[in-house]
């Protein structure tokens, strides 16, 4: 099906998860919609590249099957999802890594933490109570609770400081892309709940398969790629090459920095930058699809992607993804490689660096009190959506796009 040539009712700027969700909902309501995307493909930060026969996501990402917006919009079977092991490993430097298994699926793994002196009875009890409450209680109770930092929330849950520092902080640093556990405690509880209720996995074709699936249902011609927008006008927008694109309403569905440039005065949060190093090894140094974190926090996390999705690497090779906070510089890869040698217990000198991906604004900074959702209205006929308007997750991006569509439709009906 093709779109019409008339002036569209709505113009969506950005074809990431939020923009695609917004466009789909507006089209479903009968509006004529155009989507302008600056890059050469849909997805925003959720993109996958082919590099020398390897599938490389633009930064290490996981896909959570429990998100309500995901279940509403996507056919999970079509993504050919491959799961991670429930839980994670912690490299401590003292022999074998610690294994924290999902207490609701692998309770037998928890006594090993006591044997390794990483947790006491107090910590195991706190872990069980926290997991049971977050998994079973209605989400609205979490959303209505008083917000505080994740560090404070963990202390209130009864965890010892030693367990937080040795086990939880290394893992959560990779989830939030920050190292001080200063992220909203409400968001932490929602993330913990989603991990317990769903499965962390990767699509067989890479994370880029998710936005591609969202875009597949749009009429032909809805999305115009390679079309960066320079500014908004009273009648729509103007592209970088000077072309005017009229529309009754405009939704800015970009990252926070670009959104603030198009909407002067917009209040946006700071962003977390992450860099992922992709190494090629002759064989898997782990042999299981499990996330590995470092007690000493020399990296956020690492995993053998080809253990999760064998098709991510050619036969006879293994693809290892390792993420660190901040941007890449020439001196960072060597100490990362050294840390990986210790964490995996193998010689990494012969590993080849396939490529590096740095993602600015990979997640919004979410200190408390963090609003889990906020209005998308900026001015008459002007809306903004994205995970920076909700929570730093696929769920947050999709939900914000859905809210933008609802509020835009309400404004058009009234005006």
C-alpha positions in Angstrom: 0.0 0.0 0.0 1.3 3.5 -0.9 0.8 6.7 1.0 -1.0 9.7 -0.6 0.7 12.8 -2.0 -1.3 15.2 0.1 -0.1 17.2 3.0 0.2 14.7 5.9 -1.7 15.1 9.1 1.5 14.3 11.1 5.2 14.4 10.5 7.4 12.1 12.7 11.0 13.0 12.9 13.1 9.9 13.7 12.5 6.3 12.9 13.7 4.7 16.1 11.5 2.6 18.3 9.5 5.6 19.7 9.0 7.2 16.3 7.9 4.0 14.6 5.4 3.2 17.4 4.0 6.7 17.2 3.6 6.4 13.4 1.9 3.0 13.6 -0.6 4.3 16.1 -1.4 7.4 14.2 -1.8 5.4 10.9 -4.0 3.0 12.8 -6.3 5.9 13.8 -6.7 6.9 10.1 -4.2 9.8 9.9 -1.8 10.4 7.0 1.7 10.2 8.4 5.3 10.8 7.1 8.4 9.7 8.9 11.8 11.4 8.2 14.9 9.6 9.3 18.4 11.1 9.0 20.3 7.8 8.6 20.2 5.1 6.0 18.0 2.7 7.9 15.4 2.6 10.6 16.2 1.8 14.2 18.0 4.7 15.8 20.3 3.2 18.4 18.8 -0.3 17.7 20.8 -1.1 14.6 22.8 -4.2 13.4 25.6 -4.2 10.9 27.4 -6.9 8.9 31.1 -6.7 9.4 33.3 -9.3 7.6 30.6 -11.9 8.1 29.8 -11.1 11.7 26.6 -9.5 13.0 27.5 -6.5 15.1 24.9 -4.5 17.0 25.6 -0.8 17.6 26.5 -1.4 21.2 25.7 -4.4 23.3 21.9 -4.8 23.7 19.5 -7.4 25.0 15.8 -7.8 24.2 13.3 -8.4 27.0 10.2 -10.4 26.2 8.2 -9.3 29.2 7.7 -5.6 28.1 4.0 -4.9 27.6 4.6 -2.8 24.5 6.8 -5.5 23.0 4.1 -8.1 23.4 1.5 -5.7 22.0 3.4 -4.8 18.9 5.6 -7.7 17.9 5.3 -11.3 16.9 8.1 -12.7 19.0 8.3 -16.0 17.1 9.1 -14.1 13.9 12.2 -12.6 15.6 13.7 -16.1 16.2 14.9 -15.2 19.6 17.9 -16.8 21.3 18.0 -16.6 25.1 20.7 -15.7 27.6 21.2 -17.9 30.6 18.9 -16.6 33.4 21.3 -14.8 35.8 25.0 -13.7 35.4 28.6 -14.5 36.3 30.8 -12.3 38.4 34.6 -12.3 37.9 36.2 -11.8 41.3 39.8 -12.7 40.6 39.6 -15.5 43.1 39.3 -18.6 41.0 36.0 -19.6 39.4 33.5 -16.8 38.8 30.5 -16.4 41.1 27.1 -17.4 39.5 24.0 -15.5 40.5 21.1 -17.5 39.0 17.5 -16.3 38.7 16.1 -17.3 42.1 12.7 -18.0 40.6 14.1 -20.4 37.9 17.4 -21.7 39.3 17.2 -21.6 43.1 19.8 -24.3 43.3 22.5 -21.9 42.2 22.1 -19.6 45.2 23.8 -21.8 47.9 27.0 -21.4 45.8 27.1 -17.8 46.7 27.3 -18.8 50.4 30.0 -21.3 49.7 32.0 -18.7 47.9 31.5 -16.3 50.8 29.9 -13.8 48.4 26.5 -13.8 50.3 25.2 -14.6 53.7 21.8 -15.8 54.9 20.8 -12.1 55.1 21.6 -11.5 51.5 19.9 -14.6 50.2 16.8 -13.8 52.2 16.8 -10.2 50.8 17.2 -11.5 47.3 14.3 -13.9 47.7 12.0 -11.3 49.2 12.9 -8.6 46.7 12.4 -11.0 43.7 9.1 -12.3 45.0 7.7 -8.8 45.7 8.8 -7.3 42.4 7.7 -10.3 40.4 4.3 -10.8 41.9 3.1 -7.4 43.1 1.1 -5.2 40.7 3.4 -2.8 38.9 1.3 0.2 40.0 2.5 -0.3 43.5 6.1 0.2 42.4 5.1 3.2 40.3 3.4 4.9 43.2 6.2 4.3 45.7 8.5 7.0 46.9 11.5 7.3 44.7 15.1 7.1 45.9 18.4 6.0 44.5 19.0 2.3 43.6 21.7 2.2 46.2 19.3 3.3 48.9 16.6 0.9 47.6 19.0 -2.0 47.9 20.0 -1.1 51.4 16.3 -0.8 52.3 15.7 -4.3 50.9 18.2 -5.7 53.4 21.3 -6.4 51.3 24.7 -6.1 52.9 27.1 -3.5 51.6 29.6 -6.2 50.7 27.0 -8.1 48.5 26.0 -4.9 46.8 29.6 -4.0 46.0 30.7 -7.5 44.9 27.7 -8.7 43.0 24.8 -6.3 42.4 26.8 -3.1 41.6 28.9 -4.7 38.8 25.8 -6.0 37.2 23.5 -3.0 37.6 26.3 -0.7 36.3 25.9 -2.4 33.0 22.1 -2.1 33.1 22.0 1.6 33.9 25.3 2.6 32.3 26.5 4.4 35.4 28.7 3.3 38.2 27.3 4.8 41.4 23.8 3.2 41.6 22.3 6.7 41.5 19.6 5.7 39.1 15.9 5.9 40.2 15.0 3.0 42.6 11.6 2.8 41.1 13.1 2.2 37.7 15.4 -0.5 39.3 12.4 -2.3 40.7 10.6 -2.3 37.4 13.7 -3.5 35.6 14.2 -6.3 38.1 10.5 -7.2 37.7 10.8 -7.4 33.9 13.9 -9.6 34.1 12.1 -12.1 36.4 8.9 -12.1 34.4 10.5 -12.3 30.9 13.5 -13.7 29.1 16.6 -11.8 28.0 17.5 -12.7 24.5 18.7 -11.6 21.1 17.0 -11.9 17.7 18.8 -14.2 15.3 19.3 -11.3 12.9 20.6 -8.9 15.6 18.8 -6.2 17.6 18.1 -4.3 14.4 15.4 -6.9 13.6 13.2 -5.3 16.2 12.7 -1.8 14.6 12.7 -3.5 11.1 9.7 -5.5 12.3 8.0 -2.4 13.6 8.6 -0.6 10.3 7.4 -3.6 8.2 3.8 -2.8 8.9 4.0 0.8 7.6 2.7 1.6 4.1 5.3 2.0 1.4 6.7 5.5 1.3 5.9 6.4 4.8 9.5 6.5 5.9 12.0 8.6 4.0 15.6 7.6 4.9 18.6 9.9 4.5 16.5 12.9 5.3 17.9 14.9 8.2 15.7 17.7 9.5 17.4 21.1 10.0 14.6 23.0 11.8 10.9 23.1 12.5 8.7 25.7 10.9 5.2 27.1 11.6 3.9 24.8 8.9 6.0 21.6 9.5 9.7 21.2 9.0 12.6 22.0 6.7 15.2 19.4 5.8 19.0 19.8 5.7 18.9 20.3 1.9 16.3 23.2 2.3 13.2 21.2 1.3 10.0 22.2 3.2 7.8 19.3 4.5 4.4 20.6 5.6 2.3 18.9 8.2 -0.6 19.7 10.6 1.4 18.4 13.5 5.0 17.4 14.2 6.4 14.7 16.6 10.1 14.9 17.4 11.2 11.3 18.1 15.0 11.7 18.2 17.5 11.4 21.0 17.5 14.1 23.7 20.3 16.2 22.2 18.8 16.5 18.7 15.3 17.0 20.2 16.6 20.0 22.2 18.1 21.4 19.0 14.8 21.2 17.2 12.7 22.3 20.2 14.7 25.2 21.9 14.0 25.3 25.6 13.1 21.6 25.9 14.2 20.2 29.2 16.2 17.0 28.5 18.2 14.8 30.8 21.9 14.1 30.5 22.9 11.0 28.5 25.0 8.0 29.2 27.7 7.1 26.6 28.9 3.5 26.2 31.5 1.9 24.0 31.5 -1.8 23.0 34.6 -3.6 21.7 34.0 -6.6 19.5 36.8 -9.2 19.5 37.2 -12.3 17.4 38.5 -15.4 19.2 39.4 -18.8 17.6 36.9 -20.4 20.0 34.5 -19.5 22.7 36.3 -18.7 26.0 33.1 -19.4 28.0 30.9 -22.0 26.2 27.6 -20.7 27.4 25.2 -17.8 26.6 25.8 -16.0 29.9 26.6 -12.4 30.8 29.9 -11.9 32.7 30.6 -8.8 34.9 33.7 -7.7 36.7 33.8 -7.1 40.5 36.6 -4.6 39.9 34.4 -2.8 37.2 37.1 -2.6 34.6 34.3 -3.2 32.1 30.5 -3.1 32.4 29.9 -6.6 31.0 31.1 -9.0 28.4 29.6 -12.0 26.7 30.3 -14.4 23.8 27.6 -13.3 21.4 28.2 -16.4 19.2 27.3 -18.6 22.2 23.9 -16.7 22.3 23.3 -16.6 18.5 25.7 -18.9 16.6 25.0 -17.1 13.4 26.6 -13.9 14.7 30.0 -15.3 13.8 31.3 -17.5 10.9 32.0 -21.1 11.7 35.3 -21.7 13.5 35.3 -18.3 15.2 33.7 -16.7 18.3 32.5 -13.1 18.7 33.1 -11.5 22.1 31.3 -8.2 23.0 32.6 -6.1 25.9 31.2 -2.7 27.0 32.8 0.1 28.9 31.5 3.5 30.1 32.3 6.5 28.0 33.8 7.1 24.6 36.5 5.2 22.9 40.1 6.3 22.8 43.2 4.6 21.6 44.4 3.7 25.0 41.3 1.9 26.2 41.3 -1.4 24.3 44.6 -2.8 25.7 43.5 -2.7 29.4 40.1 -4.1 28.4 41.9 -7.0 26.7 44.0 -7.6 29.8 40.9 -7.7 32.0 39.2 -10.1 29.6 42.2 -12.5 29.8 41.7 -12.6 33.6 37.9 -12.8 33.5 37.8 -15.6 30.9 40.9 -17.3 32.2 42.5 -17.4 28.7 45.1 -15.8 26.6 43.6 -12.9 24.6 46.8 -11.7 22.9 45.7 -13.5 19.7 42.2 -12.1 19.6 41.5 -9.7 16.8 39.7 -6.4 17.4 36.9 -6.6 14.8 35.3 -3.2 15.4 34.4 -0.7 18.0 31.0 1.0 18.5 30.5 4.1 20.7 26.9 5.1 21.3 26.3 8.6 22.7 23.1 9.1 24.7 22.7 5.3 24.8 20.5 5.8 27.9 19.1 8.9 29.7 20.4 9.6 33.1 17.6 8.8 35.5 18.2 10.1 39.0 15.4 10.2 41.5 12.7 11.5 41.5 12.4 10.3 38.0 9.0 10.5 36.3 8.2 7.2 34.7 6.2 9.0 32.0 5.6 12.6 31.1 3.5 14.5 28.6 4.7 14.7 25.0 3.1 18.1 24.4 5.6 20.9 23.9 3.5 23.5 22.1 0.4 23.5 19.9 1.0 21.0 17.1 4.4 20.0 18.6 5.1 16.8 20.5 8.3 15.0 21.6 8.8 11.3 22.5 11.6 8.9 23.2 13.0 6.9 26.2 14.2 10.2 27.6 10.5 11.1 28.1 9.8 7.9 29.9 12.3 5.2 31.0 15.6 4.2 29.4 14.4 0.9 27.8 12.6 -0.4 24.7 9.4 -0.4 26.8 10.0 3.3 27.6 10.6 4.3 24.0 7.6 2.4 22.7 5.3 3.7 25.5 6.4 7.3 24.9 5.7 6.9 21.2 2.2 5.5 22.0 1.6 8.4 24.4 2.6 11.0 21.7 0.1 9.4 19.3 -2.7 9.6 21.9 -2.0 13.2 22.9 -1.6 14.3 19.3 -4.9 12.7 18.3 -6.6 14.3 21.2 -5.2 17.7 20.2 -6.4 17.3 16.6 -9.9 16.3 17.7 -10.1 19.4 19.9 -8.6 21.7 17.3 
